[in-house]
């Protein structure tokens, strides 16, 4: 009788473990209406640079700009990327109406130029930059690095935090880099 009970328990456990997994639920780190690589739901792996930005309440303006410029999938790909991510407060420092103007479909090319000034195609931690380095950005522009007393600036914007992503680095900055 004991053997029969144990066998029943083992079979029940085996059946439960073989049942299909529940359907995936869209997580908050997936940009809404995103297709392609950005739409891949993965709760186990390290997030890519886009999901790092999407998961930050301080980067909603940057995420809106990435969507308006159709760059979400590009930055969700394998990379490697180093993204200098301006905070919402950094965008607020721009002259009134600038962000709203850049987000208009007619100004997509200008917006892409601004966003490309925040990306380099290497995965570089803050420690890999040296004072006086000139960094080539994705759009062809350049930005100069300043390091002093353990702090770093890029193109005049201070790096206030860094997050490692699966496809590079996100360095949070306090100003928008203009081409």
N, C-alpha and C positions, 0 to 999 in steps of 0.2 A: 504494500500500500504506500509506504514511504517512497519507494522508487517511482511509482506511478505519479505521485504528487510532484516529485522533483522533476520528472520528465515533462509534465504539464507546465510547470513553471518555466523551464528552459525553453520550451516551444513558444510560450507566450512572449517571453523576452525576445526571442529570435524574430518573431513576427512583428513586434513593435519596432525593432531596430531596422527591419527591412522595409517598413512602410515608406512611401514617397515623402520627400521633404515638403514642408508647406511652401506655397507659392511665395516668391520673393516679394518683399514689400519695399517700395521706393523709400530710401532713407533720406534724411534731411540733407545729407552731403551731396546728393545728386541734384544738379541744377534742373529745375522744372523745364519741360519741353526740350531737353537736350537729347540728341541722338548720338550715335557713334560711340567712341571710346568714353566720353564723359558720362554716358548713361549706364555704364557697367556698374552694377551694384556689388560691392565687396566689403563686407563688414570685418574681414579678417586682416587683410593686407594694410600696409601703410598707405595713407591717402596720397593721391597725386597733388600737384601744385594747385589745380583748380579746386579740388575737394577741400584742401586746406583753406583757401580763400572763402569758399562757400560756407564752411563751418565757422567762420569768424564773424561775429556781429559787427566788428569794426571795419569790415571790407565789403559792405553791401554795395557801395558805389562802384568799387572796382569790379565786382561780379556783374553788375548791370552793364558796365562798359564792355566787359569781355563778351557778354551776350549780344550787345548791340553791334559789336565789331565782328561777330561770328568767329571768335577766337577760342571758344570754350574747348572744342574738340582738339584743336591744334595743341593747346597746353595740357591736355589730358593724355596725350600720346607719350611714348617712352622717353622722349627728351634726349639728352639731359637738358634741364633748364635751370637758370637762376633767375628768379623773379623778384624784383624790387617792388613790393606791394604797398602803395600808398594807402593810408587809412582814410576813413570817411572824413576825419578832421583835416587831413592833408588836402583832399579835394575841396573842402570848404574854404581853404585859404586862397583858392583861385578867384579871380574877379567874378562878381555876381553874374549869373547867367552862362558862364563858360561851360560848366558840366552839362547843363540842359541843352546848350547849343551843340556840343560834341555828340550827344546821344541821339540827335536827329538823324534819320536815315540819309539825308542829303549830305551829311558831314562824316559819313562812315570812314572815308579815306583819311581824314584828319585824325579821327579817333584812333584808327589803326596805327598811324604814325606816332601818336602819343603813347599808346600802349606798348609798341615795339621798343620805345626808349626805356622801358622797364624790364626788358628780357635780354638775357644773354644765353647763348647755346652751350653752356657748360654747367656742371653742377659744382658750385664753389661755395664752401663755407666761408664765414667771415675771416677765419684764420688763414685762408689761402690768398687773401688780398694783401697787398703791401701799400704803404703810404706812397702816393705818387703814381700808382698804376693807372693806366688808361684802359678802360674796359670798352670793347666793341659791343654795341647793342644790336639786336635783331634787325632793326630798321636801317642799319648803316651808321647811326650816330655813335658818339662816344661819350663816356662819362669818366671823370677823374675821381680817384679814390683818395680820401684823406683819412689817415689814422693817427689818433693822438690820445694818450692816456687811456688806452684800452677801448676807445670808442672809434666807430667808423662812420664816415659820411661818403656818399656817392653822389656826384653831381650837385653837391650842396644839401642833399637830404640826409638826415641822420638815420642810421640803422638803429631801430629801437627794440628789435627782437628778431629771432631767426627760428625757423621751423624746418626740419628735414622732411622731405616728401619722397615718395617712391621714385619720382622722376626728376629729382633735383632739390633745390633749396628755395624757400620763400623767406626773403629778408623784408621785414616790415619797416617802412620808412615814413618819415613825418612830413614829406613834401612830395609834390608831383614833379617828375622829371619831364621837362619839355624838350622836344627835338630842336 
